[in-house]
Amino acid sequence: MRLKFIAVAVALALACAQATAAPVLRVLAWPGYAEPEVVHDFETRTGAHVELTVIDTDESMWQKLSAHDGADFDVFAVNTAELQRYIHAGLVQPVNTDKIPNTRAQLPRFRQRATIPGLVHVQAGVAQTYAIPFTYSEMGLIYDKRQVSDPPTSIAALWDTRYQGKVLAYSGGTHNFSLAAQMLGAPSPFKMQPAMWPRAVDALIDLRRNVLGFYNQPEESVRLFQRHGAALMYANYGTQQLHLLKAQGIDAGYVIPREGALAWLDCWAVTRGARDIALAHAWIDQVLGEQAGRLLVQRQGLASTTTESASSRPEVRLLWLEPVEDAGRREGLWARIRSGDRASRVLAP
C-alpha cells in the first residue's frame, strides 16, 4: 500500500511539473536575428523559454524544417524566394496579422504585403499572408581599401586573377549559380536555360580556383577576411558584413556592381507544426518592436522594416531573390564543384 501511495504521489508530482513548466518557443533564425536582450524581454513578458537554433545556409534551413514536416520548430526567418518552397511543401501556415500589432509601425511598402511577390497566396478564394517582412539587404562587393585602390565595378572582379587567393565567397550553391549566371549575362539569374548550365559550372570552377575560401556565417567571413588579409569579398549578408568589418578596424568599402545586385527580404513565418501559435505570433510582434529594430541596425548593420535605412539607394539595380528553376540540382552540382571535381565529372549523370 505504501509503495502504491508513493507511485501515485510521484505521478501527481510529475503531472504538476509538466502543467506548470514554461512553454517553449522553438526559433530557427539567421545570425543576429534574435539578440539576447530581445530574447530575454520576450521570455520575461510571456513566461516562455526560447530555444534558438542559428542556421547559415538556405539548404541547412530546408533540411532542418523538412526533416519532420516542420514539427521541430515553431517560427523561422526566411527570404521571400525560399518561402515559396515551404508553402508548396505545406510546411508553413498563414499568419494572423491582427495578432501582430507592431506591423502597423512598419514602413508603408512593407505593410502593403500583397505587392511583395510571394508573401500573399490565395487559398479557396481567400488571400492569406504567409510571412511578415523583417529585414533586407543587397549582396554587394566588399573590398579592402588598402589593397584595392579603385573600387570594383563588376561582379567579374571576383574572378580577377590579380586577387587570386585573396577573394572570399559565400558557400551556398543556389546563390552562387545565380551569381555566375548574372556574371555571364543570363536574362534571369534564377531561371537558367539548358545551355547556361555548362558555362555556369565552368565559371564556378574558375571561382573556386581564385578564392581563398568560402564562408557560411557573417562572423566567419570577418574572421577569414582579417586573418588572411583578403582583398575582396562577395557580401552575401550585405551591409551586415561591412558593419562587422568596420567594427574590427578594417578600412572596407562597399559597392553595388554595374550588373546590379541580388537582394533578399527576410521574413518571419510560422511552421505548420507550431505547438503554440499565439506564442509564435507574439515572437514576431516582439522582433518588430523598437528594441529589436534598433539592435538590428546598430549591431548587425542591417535594415529594419520599421525605419528608413540611412544607406537606402533607390537608384541602384536590385534583383530581388526569386525561386530558382531547380534548387536541388544547384546544390548537388555545387557540392561536386567544391569537392574539386572537373567540369566533365560535375555534369556527369
N, C-alpha and C positions, 0 to 999 in steps of 0.2 A: 504493500500500500504506500509505504514511504517513497519507494522508487518511482511509483506511478505519479505521486504528487510532485516529485522533483521534475519528472519529464514534462508534466503539464506546465509547471512554473517556467521551465526553460523555453517551452514552445510559446507561452504567452509573452515572455520577455523578448524573444526574437521577433514576434509579431509586432510588439510595441516599437521595437527599434526600427523595424522596416517602415512602420507607419509614420514615425517621426523623423526618419532620415531625410536630409536635404535633397531636393530634386537635383538632378544632374543635367546640365545642358552640354551637349557634345558639339563642339565647334571645329570646323575644318577651314583653315584660312591661310593666306599668304603672310610672309614675314611683315611685321609692323601693323597688321590689321586689327590686332587685339592687344593694345598696350596694357601693362599691368594695372595702371590706375583705372582704366576703363573696366577691366575685368573685376577689380576689387569693388568699385562702386556698384556694378551690376549685381555682384554677389551680396553686397550689403543691402541693396534695395529690394532684392527679390527673395533672399534667403536661399538661393540656389548655388550650386557649385559648378563652375565652368571647367570642363575638360577640353583643353585646347590641343589640337594637333596642327602642326605647321607643315605645309607642303611646299615643293619647289618646282614642280612642273605640272603642266596640264594633264599629262599622261599619268603621273602619280596620283593626282586627284581622281581621275577616272577609275583607276584600279581600286582605290580605297572605297569610293562610293558605289561602284558596281559590284563589288565583291559579294555583298549580301543584300542586294536590291535596295541599297540606301539605308539599311536599318542600323548601321553603325554610327550614324551622325544625325544631328537634328537640323543644323543650319550651316551653310557654307558660302564662301565667296568665290565667284566665278565670273569670267568675262562673258559678254553677250554672245560671242560666237560659240564658245563651248557650251553655254547654257542650252542651246538647241539640242545638243546631243543628249542631255539629261531629260529634256522634255519629251523627245521622241522615244526614249527608253522607259518613260514612265517613272523616273526616279525622283521627280520633284512634284510639288503640289502648289496650286495658286496661293498667293499671299493675300491677306485681307488688309488693304491699305488703311481702312478705318481703325485698325488696331495699332497703327504706327503713326502717331500724331506728328512726329518730327519730319515726316515727309512734307508737311506744309511749310517747313523752313527751307526746303531745297530751292535751288535756282530754278526759274521757270522752265528752262529747256529740259531739266531732269524731272520736273513734275508732269510734263507732257509725255508720259510714258508710251503712249500709242505711236508717237513719232520716232521712237528709238527702235530700230529693227530688232525683232526677236524677244522683246520684253512682254508683249501682249499677244495672246493667241485666243482665237475664238473657238470655244468648245460648246457644242449643242446650241449654237446661236448666241452664246454669251461671251463677251470679251473678258478675259481673265488675265491678270497681271501675275507673272511668274517670278519676278525678281525686282529688287529695289536698287537703283544706282547708288554707288558708294564713292568710288574714286576712279581717276582716269589718267592716262599719260600716253605720250607718243614714244616710240622707240627710236631715239636718235643716235648720234655718234658722239662718244666722249673721247677727248684727246688730251694728252699731257702737253701743256703749252711750252714746257721746257724742251721737248723733243720734236714737236710738230709746230713749226713756225707759222705756216699757213693753214688755217682751218680746212679740214677736208670738205669737199663739196659734193662728193658722190659716194654711194654705197660701195663702189668699186675699190675704195681706199682699203677696205678690209682684206682685199686680195693683193694689194700693192706689195711687191717683194721687198721694197725699201723697209717695210716694217716687219719683215719675216721674223717670227719668234718673239714679237712684241705686240701681238694682237690678241685680245680676249673676245670670245664669242659665247653666246648662250648655247646650252646643250639640248634644248628642245627641238626635236625633229620637225614637228609641224611648222613652227615659226621659221626654222632655217630653210625649209623648202620654199616658203613664201618669200623669204629674203633673197634666195637665189633666183627665183622667178622674177622678182622685181628688178634685180640687177640685170637680168638677161632681157628685160623689156617685154615680159609677157603681158598680154592685155589685162589679165587678172592674176594676182599672185595667189589667189585662193582656189582657182579652178584651172589647174594646169591641163593643157591638151596633151594627147599621147606623145607627140613629137618633142615636147618640152622635157619629159622625164629624163632621158639620157643626158641632155645638156645640163639639167639641174644637178644630176648626180655628179657629173664631171666637175661642175662648179664647186660643189660642196666638198669633193675630194681635194680640190685645189685649196679650198679654205682651210681644211683640216691640216694641210701641209704648211700653211702660212701662219697659223695661230700658235701661241704658246700654250693655250689650253682653253677648255670650256668650263663655264661655271653654271651653277643652278640658282643659288640664292644671292641676293644683292650684297650681303655682308661678305660672302665668299669672294665675290668679284672684286670688292675693295681690297681684301687681303692679298689676292693674287696680283692685282694692279700695283699695289705698294711693294710687295715682296720681290716681284720680278721686274719692276721698272717698266711696266707696259707703256706703250706709246698711244695705243688706240683701242677702243672697246665698243662693241655693239651693245647699246644700252637697252636690254630687254625690259628693264624696270624704269627706264626713262630718267626723269629728274630725281627720282629716289636715289639712284646711284650717284648722280652728280652731288647731291646733298651730302651723302656719306663720305665721298672722296674729299670734299672741301673741309668736312669736319676733321679729317686726318691731316689737314695742312697741304693737300695736293692742289697745285695750281692747274685745275682742269677746266677745259672749255666744253661746250655742248652745242651741237649743230644739227639741223634737220637737212639731210642731203637733198639735192635738186630733184631726185626721183620721188621725193615725199617720204613719209614715214608711216610704217604700220602703227596703229594706235589701238589701245584697249580701253574698254569701260568695264570695270569690275563691279559686280552687284552682289547683294546678299539674297540667297534663296533658301527655301525650306524643303527638306527632303520628304519623300513620301513616307518614310519610316519614322518621322519625328515622334518622340514619345509625348512631348508636351508642346502643342502648337502655340498656345498662349505664351509660353516662355520663349519660344523661338521668335515670335513677333516682338516680344519685349526686348530681346537682344538686338534685333535690327533697329528698333527705336533708340536704344542706348548708343549704338555706334553712329547714329545720325545726329547725335547731340553735340552741343558746343564743345565739350571737353574732348571727345574723340576726334572731331574735325580739326581742332586746334593742334592736337598732338600729331595727327596725320601730316599736317603741313610742316610743323616745326621740327619734328624728329625724322620724318621719312622723306620730306621734300616732295610729297605728292599733293595732288589737287583734291580738294573736297567738293562734293556736290552741293554743299550748303553755302560756300563763299566763293567769290570770283577769284581765280588764280591770278597772281601778280605777273606770272610769266605767260599768260594766255596770249597766243599769237594767231589771230584768225586768218592771217594771210598765208600761213604755211599749208601745204597739201598733206592732209592726213587720210590714211586708208584704214578706216575702222575695221577691225577684225570681223571676218565672216566665216561661217562653216566651210571647211575645205572639202575637196572632192573625195578624199579617202585618207582620213587621219591614220588609220591602221597601217596603210601602205607607207605613208610618210615616215612613221615611227619605225617600222620594220627596216626600211631602207637606210634610215639614219643610223640605226644600231649597227648595220653592216659597215657603213662608211666610217663610223667612229672606231670600229674594231680594226680598221686598216685594210679592208678588202679593196681589190681593184674594181674598176667600173664594171668589167665583164662579170665578176662574181656578185657584185651588188645587185645587178639587174637580172641575174640568173633566176629561173623559176624556183 
